[in-house]
């Protein structure tokens, strides 16, 4: 996400590039959401920089 800061990454893109799934239907659709929530918690004060883009995916905000 840091390399693509400011760009929206779809859940399918994340499933493919992070977990190696070719299609989003190979895994529970909430998997990405759960991992993003946990990542935000682990990042603490900067976790809010991972923004949800409704019905699309996620974006890392640098500002």
RODO-2510 file (C-alpha; in nm, 4 decimals, decimal comma):
residues 63
     n   res          X          Y          Z
     1     x     0,0000     0,0000     0,0000
     2     x     0,2868     0,2371     0,0698
     3     x     0,4180     0,2009    -0,2854
     4     x     0,0709     0,2922    -0,4119
     5     x     0,0050     0,5743    -0,1633
     6     x    -0,2913     0,7853    -0,2687
     7     x    -0,4173     0,5228    -0,5132
     8     x    -0,7241     0,3112    -0,4366
     9     x    -0,6482    -0,0601    -0,4233
    10     x    -0,9464    -0,2887    -0,4714
    11     x    -1,0077    -0,5846    -0,2436
    12     x    -0,9490    -0,8126    -0,5422
    13     x    -0,6141    -0,6434    -0,6135
    14     x    -0,5078    -0,6948    -0,2512
    15     x    -0,6233    -1,0582    -0,2532
    16     x    -0,4194    -1,1196    -0,5656
    17     x    -0,1017    -0,9351    -0,4709
    18     x    -0,0890    -1,0048    -0,0969
    19     x    -0,2393    -1,3524    -0,0679
    20     x    -0,1902    -1,4791    -0,4233
    21     x    -0,5539    -1,5546    -0,5043
    22     x    -0,6400    -1,5245    -0,8715
    23     x    -1,0095    -1,4590    -0,8082
    24     x    -1,1876    -1,2942    -0,5178
    25     x    -1,4401    -1,5802    -0,5025
    26     x    -1,1652    -1,8204    -0,3895
    27     x    -1,1725    -1,6743    -0,0372
    28     x    -1,4158    -1,5045     0,1984
    29     x    -1,4716    -1,1452     0,0866
    30     x    -1,4412    -1,0160     0,4439
    31     x    -1,0846    -1,1480     0,4761
    32     x    -0,9335    -0,8255     0,3462
    33     x    -1,1548    -0,6143     0,5734
    34     x    -1,0535    -0,8133     0,8818
    35     x    -0,6831    -0,7912     0,7983
    36     x    -0,7065    -0,4164     0,7319
    37     x    -0,8785    -0,3672     1,0689
    38     x    -0,6012    -0,5615     1,2438
    39     x    -0,3319    -0,3738     1,0517
    40     x    -0,4840    -0,0392     1,1525
    41     x    -0,4805    -0,1486     1,5171
    42     x    -0,1160    -0,2570     1,4988
    43     x    -0,0153     0,0699     1,3318
    44     x    -0,1615     0,2642     1,6235
    45     x    -0,1466     0,6401     1,5676
    46     x    -0,0945     0,6098     1,1915
    47     x    -0,3538     0,3358     1,1335
    48     x    -0,6109     0,5997     1,0381
    49     x    -0,4082     0,6649     0,7220
    50     x    -0,5554     0,3503     0,5677
    51     x    -0,8821     0,4891     0,4344
    52     x    -1,1791     0,2810     0,3282
    53     x    -1,3173     0,3689    -0,0144
    54     x    -1,6739     0,2422     0,0048
    55     x    -1,7573    -0,0428    -0,2344
    56     x    -1,4097    -0,0223    -0,3911
    57     x    -1,1235    -0,0966    -0,1525
    58     x    -0,8579     0,0902     0,0435
    59     x    -0,6168     0,3787     0,0017
    60     x    -0,3101     0,4770     0,2059
    61     x    -0,3174     0,8513     0,2685
    62     x     0,0150     1,0279     0,3124
    63     x    -0,1260     1,3582     0,4409
***
